[in-house]
Amino acid sequence: MIQRVQSIFLLLVAVSMGLTLSLDLWQQVGTEAGESFSLTALFLEKYNSANEVIQSDSKWYIAALASFVGFLAIISIFQYRNRGRQMMLNMVNSLIMVGLVATIFLTTNGINSELGLSDNGQYGIGFWAILVAMVFNMLANRFIRKDEALVRSVDRIR
């Protein structure tokens, strides 16, 4: 029963994590020295006023968390026979996504506090894709619970 609506939502979670891995998460433009910053899932890059990379720091843990969320969503699709396990995987996925958002906030706020900027920068599509994935994950869990309630009610009738 892979064609259920919750499977579609879980697939959309995996697609959203793919967007998170491939698009910008955050940008800070217009610091005092003409420098700008860009955060992707893999790197934090510092650009000079000529838009050349002058420093690049690895942020592999953001990519690892996003990849793990997508992987868990794919695994959860194929756990349709065991709805309890599927709900547990989705709850773990939700916690990891909250950790991913918190990690990105801490990283960007750390940069802003180092620079002494009051502007928080702009969050990119990759960041918003995480929040969309959280909504899709919540909807998938809701429909899984509905399926479980339906199965239990049919078992009661027998």
C-alpha positions in Angstrom: 0.0 0.0 0.0 2.7 2.5 -1.0 0.2 4.6 -2.8 -1.4 5.9 0.4 -1.5 9.7 1.0 1.0 9.5 3.9 3.5 7.9 1.5 3.2 10.9 -0.7 3.8 13.2 2.2 6.8 11.2 3.3 8.2 11.4 -0.3 7.7 15.2 -0.2 9.7 15.2 3.1 12.6 13.5 1.2 12.3 15.9 -1.7 12.3 18.9 0.7 15.5 17.6 2.3 17.0 17.3 -1.2 16.2 21.0 -1.7 17.8 21.7 1.7 21.0 20.0 0.5 21.1 21.7 -2.8 20.0 25.3 -2.1 21.2 28.2 0.0 20.1 28.2 3.7 21.2 31.7 4.7 22.9 34.8 3.4 24.2 37.9 5.1 25.0 40.7 2.8 26.4 44.2 3.4 28.7 44.0 6.4 31.0 47.0 7.2 34.0 45.7 5.2 31.9 44.8 2.2 32.0 41.1 3.1 29.1 38.8 2.7 28.4 35.3 4.0 26.5 32.4 2.5 25.5 29.2 4.3 24.7 26.0 2.4 24.3 22.5 3.9 28.0 21.8 3.3 29.8 25.1 3.6 29.8 28.5 5.2 31.5 30.8 2.7 32.8 34.3 3.3 33.0 36.6 0.2 34.9 39.8 -0.3 33.5 42.9 -2.0 34.5 41.5 -5.4 32.3 38.5 -4.7 35.3 36.1 -4.4 35.5 33.4 -1.8 38.0 34.3 0.8 37.2 31.8 3.5 35.2 28.5 3.5 34.3 26.5 6.5 32.8 23.0 6.4 29.4 22.6 7.9 29.1 18.8 7.1 26.9 18.2 10.1 24.0 20.2 8.6 24.2 18.1 5.4 24.5 14.9 7.5 21.3 15.8 9.5 19.4 16.7 6.3 20.5 13.5 4.6 19.5 11.4 7.6 16.0 13.0 7.7 15.5 12.2 4.0 16.8 8.7 4.5 14.4 8.1 7.4 11.5 9.4 5.4 12.3 6.9 2.6 12.6 4.1 5.1 9.3 5.1 6.8 7.5 4.8 3.4 8.3 1.1 3.3 7.2 0.5 6.9 3.5 0.6 5.9 2.8 -2.8 7.4 3.9 -1.7 10.8 2.2 1.6 11.5 3.5 1.9 15.0 7.1 1.7 13.7 6.2 4.2 11.0 4.9 6.7 13.5 8.0 6.2 15.7 10.3 6.9 12.7 8.3 10.0 11.8 8.5 11.3 15.4 12.3 10.7 15.4 12.4 12.5 12.1 10.5 15.5 13.6 13.0 15.7 16.4 15.9 15.6 14.0 14.4 18.4 11.9 13.9 20.5 15.0 17.6 19.9 15.8 18.5 20.9 12.2 16.6 24.2 12.4 18.2 24.9 15.8 21.7 24.1 14.4 21.1 26.5 11.6 19.8 29.2 13.9 22.8 28.8 16.3 25.3 28.9 13.3 23.8 32.1 11.8 23.4 33.8 15.2 27.0 33.0 16.0 28.2 34.7 12.8 26.0 37.7 13.5 27.2 38.1 17.1 30.9 37.8 15.9 30.3 40.6 13.4 28.2 42.6 15.8 25.3 43.0 13.3 21.8 43.6 14.3 20.4 42.4 10.9 19.9 38.6 10.9 20.4 38.2 7.2 18.0 36.4 4.8 17.0 32.8 5.1 17.0 31.0 1.8 14.7 28.5 0.2 16.8 25.6 1.6 15.9 26.7 5.1 12.2 27.1 4.4 12.2 23.7 2.8 13.0 22.2 6.3 9.9 23.9 7.7 7.8 22.6 4.8 9.2 19.1 5.5 8.1 19.4 9.1 4.5 20.2 8.0 4.6 17.2 5.6 5.9 15.0 8.3 3.1 16.1 10.7 0.5 15.5 8.0 1.9 12.0 7.3 1.8 11.1 11.0 -1.8 12.3 11.1 -2.9 10.1 8.2 -1.0 7.1 9.7 -2.9 7.6 13.0 -6.1 7.7 11.0 -5.3 4.4 9.3 -4.4 2.8 12.6 -7.7 3.9 14.1 -9.6 2.6 11.1 -7.9 -0.8 11.4 -8.6 -1.0 15.1 -12.3 -0.1 14.6 -12.6 -2.9 12.0 -11.0 -5.4 14.3 -13.5 -4.5 17.0 -16.4 -5.2 14.7 -15.2 -8.7 14.1 
